[in-house]
Amino acid sequence: MSIHPSMAWLSTLALLLMAGCIPQSGGGGGGDDDEGRPPVARDMEVDDTGHPDARPLDGSEGEGEGEGEGEGEGEGEGEGEGEGEGEGEGEGEGEGEGEGEGEGEGEGEGEGEGEGEGPDCQPEAPTEIACRQACQWVAGCATGGDACPGLEPTDFERIDAQCRDLCEPNPAVASLVCAHRTCDQSLGLLTNGSAAFAAACLGEDPPDPVCPGGADTGPLADAPRDRPGPAIRITRLDVPPTLDDADAFRCRANGLVGANQGIGLSAAVNVMGIDPTDLIGADERGASALVLEFSGWRPGQSGDDAGPVSLDHYLGTHTAAGILADPTLLDVDGRTVNRWPETSIACGALETPPAPHLIRTPPAMLDGVSLGLPMRHARMHGELRAGGGGVTVQQGTLTGYLDRAALVGVVAELQGICADPDRPVFCEQIIAVLGGDAPEGLVDQLLLPVLGGADVRLDADGAPRPCADDCNAVSVCFGFTAGGEAALLTEPPEPPMAQCPEEPGVERCQAACGFAGDCADVLCPGFEPADRVDFQAECMAECAAQPLAADAICAARQCGDVIAFLQGAVEGFAARCDGEEPIEPACDPDALRPLPAAAVPADRPGPSAITRSLRLPATLDEADEIGCIDAGLVGPNLGTGLAGMIGLMQLSLDDLVAPDANGVTALPLLFELAGWAPGETADDAAFGLDHYLAVDGPDGLAPHPDVVDADGAPINRWPEAAIACDALTTAPARHTLIFAPDGTLPPIRLELAEARVDARARVVDDGVALDRGVLVGYLPRGSLRTLVGQLQRDCALPDAPELCAQIVQLVQGNPDDVVDDVIAPILRGFDARVDADGVGECAFEDCNALSVCFGFEATPSVGLGGR
């Protein structure tokens, strides 16, 4: 098969990384040059690692003026030596590691002395710029020569970041460094001002910390008696999408090497349309628990008292008794294989040494399959606090590297799993891309380009260094926070059924409902202690009416199964569990109000509403929440596939439809209820629902020329829309969706088949509002082929929109191959069939369309001719 830089199976890898990571969630510019190397101070040589070879600029190397006398003809290199010939005065050009100018009499070699130029910086520039210039010089001096034997070129980014942290609050540092002329001056300034830097420079152990301002953690409260130290759960997990975000996460400051600074993985997050934090939530949706345990930190000790500890990391699943550690990541002593011995927690700063780390997915997340991927040179940093409320980590960062061999291994493992006739369901989305190609080729031609390319070199011992043509690994960076006590179990708890009496009756219901309440306390973020009484009463009533409910709860082996059962069996429980507002009444009384006269302009056929919120579901749960299932959408993906493409193109649909500070909307999408006259209620009216993409015109909003016919009538029309009570529904019809962003992308035209609208319609003082709206339909294969052809033409133009540079590699080649091998897998595959008889379910090669579902909210508008 032909290889395309597709993201088709990247969602599996992203799930692997983020579900098991910590340590198991658009691109941007930065200060690196075109080869991914850091900028260097002027007049520094660049060595083969891409870092400055920073030797003192004292005239011995570099440009300088010198005088010399001698006879003869010769050449040389070294201190101020130049090669030249001639009599009288002349200029010689240096060869080798420096250039020199000299004046001399006679013929021969001349040695010159002169002054170096020092850092290329302007102390009068804004502080951020001056510090950046000064600190790049300092980092080059510290890592590029022999002055600091304890530092390597790979320490360049760390020294640069530490210098900026010192400089930006103290601009005088930049003024001092910018005035220097040699590296010795700058290194002397740092060595005299920082004992820690002096020790690092010489390769010595750092001095005992002296915490400024009492920055210790505070004393640790009670720790679990049966555990070696306090355990906390990671509560937030993010992947930086841009270099600026990576800097905000302190990826570079914490020593991450690599031009991409860990942002490559964000492409996978965008394709999946997920929030990585959702993968570690305390709920029943397959989320994992990620636990950090500080082994050796005893109650009453502060971080400085405890000294170095072992930071152990566990992947677990939620049970009623606590978090059960994944047994595949435990050694024979029941401790995790993922640990950082000798972790420093001094002065409230968490810092681990580098260590290998095994990432693994829980079986429940991939149809019973557990995949492993080793991360190398992994480290954690963060701000640590302790006290009566337990331990917390703020501004946490996990960094590390995925080498090419690890990526090849996971691709080979996936190929083996998906070659089995009884392969898991998730294989159907990726098998066309994995195919029979060699894993090495898939990694080099497909996976690495998607991840932004290999951007770091791992040596044989796993140590990272900058690279150019010899890169063999991808940098990884996660931001996280952690806190709250985590009850960690290494042995499975007793099954809940042992708590329930065998005989049916009140006691069995009481036991079942008591356990269900315990599970809700643990797994439902919206469940408060005050809710327990009402929940118990409702559960007992349900159990009395349906004795099988007690059987289902008592037979459950973990709390996630109990919560899942309650969400399906008890109306309104899902909303209560998630802390959402209760569902509105079936019929909104405002829907039956007569339409006010002011709602319909004199030159328009009915009231209008403008879209103010637009959502695409990225998960099946979101599709259910939006209403895609209730709208009767066919297809197992329930409209979630398109979120991958929108994420890849870095579009925020909500940002496109929300008004800016001046009230201007980038993407005005109007619904017009043509035929609904003032004075009529919705039940009285007979109307058609028209849909416009509008653009700015001389008299206000005008229809986009592609959404009206030659007579100015809308091509997007549902002629027989109806409202019963407050429920607006339409019959299916063809529909054209056009997204025309701000010029960063070509206009995107989607031709939908069997499109319908469902919404709640309310009459308000100034018109009609549409709430909880859903537009569903199906994107046929032919429409995708047309879209690919359009993108190929638009991105080939000389003035192509800027984001074409990021998507052009995805749409190269024959449009049919691009659709089948690249676009369809990114969109999770075709999951419906559209033919002359309408739309229906399908299986595998019989499918020819993609289910689509948009959720929207619309508010009253004056419609075309205004805003």
Secondary structure, DSSP 8 states (H G I E B T S, - for coil): -------TTHHHHHHHHHHH-S--------S--TTS-----TT-EE-TTSSEE----SSSSSS-EEEEE--S-B---STTB-BB--SSS---B--SS---EEEEESSS--B-----------TTS-HHHHHHHHHHHHHHHHHHSSS-TT--GGGHHHHHHHHHHHHTT-THHHHHHHT--SHHHHHHHHHHH-HHHHHHHHT--------TTS-S--------TTSSS-EEEEEEEE---SHHHHHHTTTTTTT--STTTTGGGHHHHHHHT--GGGGG-SSSSS--EEEEEEET--TT--HHHH-SEEEEEEEEEE-SSSEEE-GGGB-TTS-BS-EEEEEB-GGGEEE---EEEEEE--GGGGTT---EEEEEEEEEEEEEEEETTEEEEEEEEEEEEEEHHHHHHHHHHHHHHHTSTT--TTHHHHHHHHTTS-HHHHIIIIIHHHTT---BEE-TTS-EE--SS---EEEEEEEEEEEEE--EESS----GGGGS-SS-SHHHHHHHHHHHHHHHHHH-TT--TTHHHHHHHHHHHHHHH-THHHHHHHH-SSHHHHHHHHHHHSTTHHHHHHT------SS-GGGGS---GGGS-TTSSS-EEEEEEEE--SSHHHHHHHTTTTTT--STTTT-THHHHHHHTT--HHHHHSB-TTS-BSS-EEEEEET--TT--TTT--EEEEEEEEEEETTEEEE-GGGB-TTS-BSSEEEEEEEETTEEE---EEEEEEE--SSSS--EEEEEEEEEEEEEEEEETTEEEEEEEEEEEEEEHHHHHHHHHHHHHHHTSTT--TTHHHHGGGG-S-HHHHIIIIIHHHTT---BEEETTEEE---GGG--EEEEEEEEEEEEE--TT--
